[in-house]
Amino acid sequence: MGAHARLSPSGAHKWMTCVAAPALEDGCPDTSSKFADEGTAAHDVASMALLEDKRAEAYIGRKIVVGKNTFEVDEEMAEHVQFYIDYVTELRDRFTVAEVHVEKWLPASELYCFGKSDDPNVPEEGSGTADFLLIALAALNNPERPSVMHVVDLKFGRGVQVYASDNPQGLTYLCNAMSELDTFEDIDEFHFHIVQPRIQGGFIDSAEYTRAELLEFAAEAAARGNEAMQLVAEKQQIFGPAPLGQGAGEGENAIGTAFLEKLTAKANPSEKACKFCKAKARCPALEREVIDTVMVDFDDWGPVTEENIKSVPSLNITLNGQMKAIGLIEDWCTAIRAEMELRLLNGAEFEDFKLVEGRRGPRKWMDAKIAEAAMKKARFKTTEMYNFVVRSPPQLEDHVAKKNPRKWAKMKALITQAEGKPSVAPMSDKRPRWTPVKQTDFGPIVEDDDIDLFA
């Protein structure tokens, strides 16, 4: 895996929120996960399909190697990638004349030139690759319309829903593309789109920006990025290339102590900024944030009663702040556990902890076909050998919906789904506020054995 720029567009939310993050991460190895590598494989399929003008299913069965993982393109991956392809294709077809780029590398905007590392393997700070970039010169319905720019970002993960508005990654791509491709400054509209095929059955979000808004963002990015790189330079001058927390005698002299205090003061822990930070297990500011949040006297809460809730609103204010910090605290705990495990695996010794064998995996046949043949030879009954169960709605949909939509449409009438249970969410969540449903809101249940769903 090649080295990554410290100030990459994908990490813009981190280094713009916490200018100390690049210095804290300095020297930490680049790592990946199977989920991230799967996303890279999906991006490869998407780019091949767009460049070769094929549908994603044309690549089913192809094996793609990413890092130490090998992924075989299956129907599910192809379906999700095609969702993205359909969107960018429809976007492209809105215009009679358009300049289209797939996996376009964009050097850092001249508006915030952070410089390049001496390491030839490290890309220019602030540079990055846009998944899909389009400059539309003429619209189908309005040939006189000014030129517009669209950048589309494919996110293949299942977990975190991401929005396009006020998105530092998207703004960085747009600033880079504006500097690189809009040499005559004749583009008036800039759009950033996020496509997440595996979120809510396919999630798309878009935001529009003006040139003035991009210039304002670029000025802020320049200030934050340059401050971050200055801290990196100071860290390397004082402590060298090793990650903080692994250097001998670290912080034992006045200069080192003063810098660590400065770095801690500059750090700005938050759930989004810390989520993918490689240094969160050894970040003193994050540790302090967690301790300050959890060190509360829970005896002060008293019983959760209606009277208590109404009479002590200050407790609700405290709880509100603690709830906001839960994601950050959970991520910190996970990072501490991972750091401990990594050091133990590398031979470190700790007074209170050691490595043990974890829970073993489920028992399974070494070869299912050989086991099946052995059971038949031993005259096992069919009911002893096999489990026969009706496919669930999602399983049946995967097998039937596309091949025979009429059959699937009839079966949909037999599907039921429980209402979602109330769940705590931030006010920024776009789902409507949950309200309890009164029993009288339900009509009578009618049973009729004469209904023929397949008539």
C-alpha positions in Angstrom: 0.0 0.0 0.0 1.5 3.4 -1.0 1.9 6.2 1.5 -0.9 8.7 2.0 -0.7 12.4 2.1 -1.2 13.8 5.6 -3.6 16.5 4.3 -5.7 14.3 1.9 -9.2 15.4 0.8 -10.7 12.2 2.4 -9.1 13.3 5.7 -10.0 17.0 5.4 -12.6 16.8 8.2 -9.9 15.5 10.5 -7.1 17.9 9.9 -9.4 20.9 9.5 -11.1 20.2 12.8 -8.0 19.1 14.7 -4.8 20.7 13.4 -2.8 18.5 15.8 -3.9 15.3 14.2 -1.2 15.1 11.4 1.6 15.6 14.0 0.1 13.1 16.4 -0.2 10.6 13.5 3.3 11.3 12.2 5.2 8.0 12.0 2.1 5.8 12.5 2.0 3.2 9.7 -0.8 3.3 7.1 -3.2 0.5 7.7 -6.3 -0.7 6.0 -9.2 -3.1 6.8 -11.0 -5.7 4.8 -14.0 -3.3 4.5 -11.8 -0.5 3.2 -10.2 -2.9 0.7 -13.6 -4.1 -0.4 -14.5 -0.4 -1.1 -11.3 -0.1 -3.2 -12.3 -3.2 -5.2 -15.8 -1.7 -5.8 -14.2 1.5 -7.1 -12.1 -0.5 -9.5 -15.2 -2.2 -10.9 -16.9 1.1 -11.2 -14.0 2.8 -13.1 -13.6 -0.2 -15.4 -17.3 -0.3 -16.3 -17.4 3.5 -17.0 -14.2 3.5 -19.0 -15.1 0.4 -21.0 -18.8 1.4 -21.3 -20.1 -1.8 -19.7 -22.5 -2.7 -17.0 -21.1 -3.8 -13.7 -22.4 -7.4 -14.1 -20.0 -7.9 -17.0 -17.3 -8.2 -14.3 -19.0 -10.9 -12.1 -16.5 -13.6 -11.4 -13.5 -11.3 -11.8 -11.0 -11.4 -8.9 -9.5 -8.1 -7.7 -6.5 -8.0 -5.4 -6.3 -5.2 -2.9 -3.5 -5.3 -0.4 -3.6 -8.7 1.2 -7.2 -9.4 0.3 -8.7 -10.9 -2.9 -12.3 -10.1 -3.8 -14.4 -11.8 -6.3 -17.0 -9.6 -7.9 -20.4 -11.2 -7.2 -24.0 -10.2 -8.0 -24.4 -8.1 -4.9 -21.3 -6.0 -5.5 -22.2 -5.6 -9.2 -25.7 -4.5 -8.3 -24.4 -1.8 -5.8 -21.8 -0.6 -8.2 -24.4 -0.4 -11.0 -26.5 1.9 -8.8 -23.6 4.4 -8.8 -23.0 3.9 -12.5 -26.6 4.6 -13.3 -26.5 7.8 -11.4 -23.4 9.2 -13.0 -24.5 8.1 -16.4 -27.9 9.9 -16.0 -26.0 13.0 -14.8 -23.7 12.9 -17.9 -26.7 12.5 -20.2 -28.3 15.7 -19.0 -25.8 17.6 -21.1 -25.2 17.9 -24.8 -21.5 18.8 -24.3 -19.6 17.7 -21.3 -16.0 17.0 -20.3 -15.9 13.8 -18.3 -13.2 12.3 -16.1 -13.1 9.0 -14.2 -10.8 8.5 -11.3 -9.3 11.9 -11.9 -6.2 12.8 -9.9 -6.3 16.4 -8.8 -3.2 18.3 -7.5 -3.7 20.5 -4.6 -5.3 23.9 -5.4 -2.9 26.8 -5.7 -5.2 28.5 -3.2 -3.7 26.3 -0.4 -0.4 24.9 -1.6 1.0 23.0 1.3 4.1 21.7 -0.5 5.4 18.2 -1.3 7.2 15.7 0.9 10.8 14.8 0.2 9.6 11.1 0.0 8.8 10.4 -3.6 6.2 7.9 -2.5 4.2 10.5 -0.6 1.7 12.5 -2.8 1.5 16.2 -2.7 -0.3 17.4 0.4 -3.9 18.3 -0.4 -4.1 16.3 -3.6 -6.5 13.5 -4.2 -8.5 11.5 -6.7 -12.1 12.3 -7.6 -14.2 9.2 -8.5 -16.2 11.0 -11.2 -15.8 14.6 -12.4 -17.9 16.3 -15.1 -17.7 19.8 -16.5 -20.9 20.5 -18.4 -20.6 23.1 -21.2 -24.2 23.1 -22.4 -27.4 21.7 -21.0 -30.0 19.9 -23.1 -32.8 22.1 -22.0 -30.9 25.4 -21.9 -27.9 25.8 -24.3 -27.2 29.3 -23.0 -26.8 28.1 -19.4 -23.3 28.8 -17.8 -20.9 26.0 -17.4 -21.2 23.8 -14.3 -19.0 21.4 -12.5 -20.0 18.1 -10.8 -17.9 15.9 -8.6 -19.4 12.5 -7.6 -18.0 10.4 -4.7 -18.8 6.7 -4.4 -18.8 5.5 -0.8 -19.2 1.7 -0.6 -19.4 1.2 3.2 -22.5 0.1 5.0 -22.1 1.9 8.3 -21.9 5.7 8.2 -24.3 7.9 6.2 -22.5 10.9 4.8 -24.0 14.2 3.5 -22.7 16.5 0.8 -23.5 19.8 2.4 -20.6 21.5 4.2 -18.5 18.4 3.4 -14.7 19.2 3.6 -13.8 16.3 1.3 -16.1 17.5 -1.4 -15.1 21.1 -1.0 -11.5 20.1 -1.3 -12.1 18.2 -4.5 -14.1 21.1 -6.0 -11.3 23.6 -5.1 -8.7 21.4 -6.6 -10.8 20.8 -9.8 -11.5 24.5 -10.0 -7.8 25.4 -9.9 -6.8 22.5 -12.3 -9.6 22.7 -14.9 -11.4 26.0 -14.7 -8.6 28.1 -16.1 -10.9 30.8 -17.6 -13.0 31.0 -14.5 -16.2 30.6 -16.5 -17.9 28.0 -14.2 -20.5 29.5 -11.9 -22.0 26.4 -10.3 -20.2 23.7 -8.4 -21.9 20.5 -7.3 -20.8 17.7 -5.0 -22.7 14.4 -4.9 -22.3 11.4 -2.6 -23.6 8.0 -3.7 -23.9 5.3 -1.0 -25.5 2.2 -2.7 -25.5 0.1 0.6 -27.2 2.8 2.8 -31.0 2.7 3.0 -31.3 0.7 -0.2 -29.3 3.3 -2.1 -28.6 6.8 -0.7 -27.7 9.9 -2.7 -27.1 13.4 -1.4 -26.0 16.5 -3.3 -25.0 20.1 -2.5 -24.4 23.2 -4.7 -21.6 25.7 -4.0 -20.7 29.1 -5.5 -17.2 30.2 -6.5 -17.3 32.6 -3.6 -18.0 29.8 -1.1 -15.2 27.7 -2.5 -12.8 30.6 -2.2 -13.9 31.1 1.4 -13.3 27.4 2.2 -9.9 27.4 0.5 -8.8 30.3 2.7 -9.8 28.4 5.8 -8.2 25.2 4.5 -5.0 27.1 3.8 -4.8 28.4 7.4 -5.6 25.1 9.0 -3.4 23.0 6.7 -0.4 25.3 7.1 -0.8 25.3 10.9 -1.0 21.5 10.9 2.1 21.1 8.7 4.0 23.5 11.0 3.2 21.3 13.9 4.4 18.2 12.0 7.7 20.0 11.3 8.2 20.9 14.9 7.3 17.3 16.0 9.9 15.8 13.6 12.6 18.3 14.7 12.1 17.6 18.4 11.2 13.9 18.4 12.2 12.5 15.0 10.2 10.2 12.8 8.9 7.7 15.4 5.3 8.0 16.5 4.7 10.0 19.7 4.5 7.6 22.6 7.2 5.3 21.2 10.3 7.5 21.6 12.8 7.1 24.3 12.9 9.9 26.9 9.9 11.6 25.2 8.9 14.7 27.0 11.7 14.5 29.6 13.3 17.8 28.5 11.8 21.3 28.6 11.4 21.7 24.9 9.7 18.3 24.4 7.4 18.9 27.3 6.5 22.4 26.1 5.7 21.0 22.6 3.5 18.2 23.9 1.5 20.8 25.9 1.2 22.9 22.9 0.1 20.0 20.7 -2.5 18.9 23.4 -3.9 22.5 23.5 -4.2 22.5 19.7 -6.0 19.2 19.5 -9.8 19.3 19.2 -11.3 15.9 19.9 -14.6 15.1 18.2 -16.4 12.0 17.0 -15.9 12.7 13.3 -12.4 14.0 13.5 -11.2 11.2 15.7 -13.0 8.3 14.1 -10.3 7.5 11.5 -7.4 9.1 13.4 -4.4 6.7 13.7 -3.3 8.4 17.0 -6.5 8.3 19.0 -5.1 5.6 21.3 -2.2 7.8 22.4 -3.8 11.3 22.1 -3.6 13.1 25.4 -6.4 15.6 24.5 -8.8 12.7 23.7 -7.9 10.9 26.9 -8.6 14.1 28.9 -11.9 14.6 27.0 -13.0 11.0 27.8 -12.0 11.3 31.5 -13.7 14.7 31.9 -16.9 13.3 30.4 -17.2 10.0 32.3 -16.0 11.3 35.7 -19.4 12.4 36.9 -21.1 11.4 40.1 -23.9 9.2 38.9 -25.4 9.2 42.4 -26.5 12.7 41.7 -29.0 11.5 39.1 -31.5 9.9 41.5 -34.4 7.8 40.2 -35.6 8.5 36.6 -39.1 9.8 37.4 -41.3 12.3 35.7 -41.0 14.6 38.7 -37.2 14.3 38.8 -36.8 15.0 35.1 -39.0 18.1 35.3 -37.5 19.5 38.5 -33.8 19.1 37.7 -33.3 20.3 34.1 -29.6 20.7 34.7 -29.1 17.0 34.9 -30.7 16.7 31.4 -28.2 19.3 30.1 -25.4 17.2 31.5 -26.8 14.0 30.1 -27.2 15.7 26.7 -23.5 16.5 26.6 -22.5 13.0 27.7 -24.8 11.4 25.1 -23.1 13.6 22.4 -19.7 12.1 23.5 -20.7 8.4 23.5 -19.5 7.7 20.0 -16.2 9.5 20.7 -15.7 7.5 23.9 -16.6 4.2 22.3 -14.1 4.8 19.5 -11.4 5.7 22.0 -12.0 2.5 24.0 -11.8 0.5 20.7 -8.5 2.2 19.8 -7.0 1.5 23.3 -7.9 -2.2 23.0 -6.4 -2.4 19.5 -3.2 -0.6 20.6 -2.8 -2.9 23.6 -3.3 -6.0 21.4 -0.8 -4.8 18.8 1.9 -4.2 21.3 1.3 -7.5 23.0 1.5 -9.2 19.6 4.8 -7.5 19.1 6.2 -8.8 22.4 5.5 -6.0 24.8 4.9 -6.9 28.5 2.2 -5.4 30.7 1.6 -5.8 34.4 -2.1 -6.5 34.2 -2.8 -7.9 30.7 -1.7 -10.8 28.5 -2.8 -12.5 25.3 -5.0 -15.6 25.4 -6.7 -17.7 22.8 -10.1 -16.2 22.0 -13.3 -18.0 21.4 -12.9 -20.7 18.9 -14.9 -20.6 15.6 -18.0 -22.8 15.0 -17.4 -26.4 14.1 -17.8 -27.2 10.4 -17.2 -30.0 8.0 -13.7 -30.1 6.4 -15.5 -31.0 3.1 -19.3 -30.8 3.0 -19.5 -33.1 0.0 -17.4 -35.8 1.6 -19.5 -35.5 4.8 -22.7 -35.8 2.8 -21.5 -38.9 1.0 -20.5 -40.4 4.4 -23.9 -39.7 5.8 -25.6 -41.4 2.9 -23.4 -44.4 3.1 -24.3 -44.6 6.8 -28.0 -44.5 5.9 -28.8 -41.3 7.7 -32.4 -40.2 7.1 -33.0 -37.2 4.9 -34.5 -35.3 7.8 -31.4 -36.0 9.8 -29.1 -34.8 7.0 -30.8 -31.6 5.9 -32.7 -28.6 7.2 -35.6 -27.5 5.0 -36.9 -24.0 5.8 -38.9 -21.4 3.8 -36.7 -18.7 2.4 -37.0 -15.3 4.1 -38.4 -12.4 2.1 -34.9 -10.9 1.4 -33.6 -14.3 0.3 -36.6 -14.9 -1.9 -36.3 -11.4 -3.4 -32.7 -12.1 -4.4 -33.7 -15.3 -6.2 -37.0 -14.3 -7.8 -37.6 -10.5 -8.0 -35.5 -9.9 -11.2 -36.3 -13.2 -12.9 -40.0 -13.2 -12.2 -41.3 -9.9 -11.0 -44.9 -10.9 -11.2 -44.4 -13.8 -8.8 -42.5 -11.6 -6.5 -45.2 -8.9 -6.6 -47.8 -11.4 -5.4 -45.6 -12.7 -2.6 -45.0 -9.1 -1.3 -48.6 -9.1 -0.1 -47.6 -11.8 2.5 -44.7 -9.8 4.0 -44.9 -8.1 7.3 -42.4 -5.9 9.0 -42.2 -4.8 12.6 -42.1 -1.1 13.3 -38.7 0.3 14.2 -38.1 0.7 17.9 -37.4 4.3 19.1 -33.7 5.1 19.0 -31.7 8.0 20.2 -30.3 10.1 17.3 -28.7 13.6 17.0 -30.9 16.5 15.9 -29.0 16.6 12.6 -30.5 13.2 11.7 -32.9 13.7 8.8 -35.4 11.2 10.0 -38.6 12.7 11.6 -38.9 12.8 15.3 -40.5 9.6 16.7 -43.9 9.9 18.4 -45.7 7.1 20.3 -48.7 5.7 18.4 -52.0 5.6 20.3 -53.9 2.3 20.3 -56.9 4.0 18.9 -55.0 5.0 15.8 -55.2 1.3 14.5 -58.3 0.2 12.7 -59.9 -3.2 13.4 -58.1 -6.3 12.1 -60.1 -8.1 9.4 -59.6 -11.8 8.8 -61.0 -13.3 5.6 -60.0 -16.8 4.6 -61.6 -16.3 1.2 -59.0 -13.8 0.0 -57.1 -15.2 -3.0 -53.8 -13.4 -3.2 -52.9 -15.2 -6.5 -56.2 -14.6 -8.3 
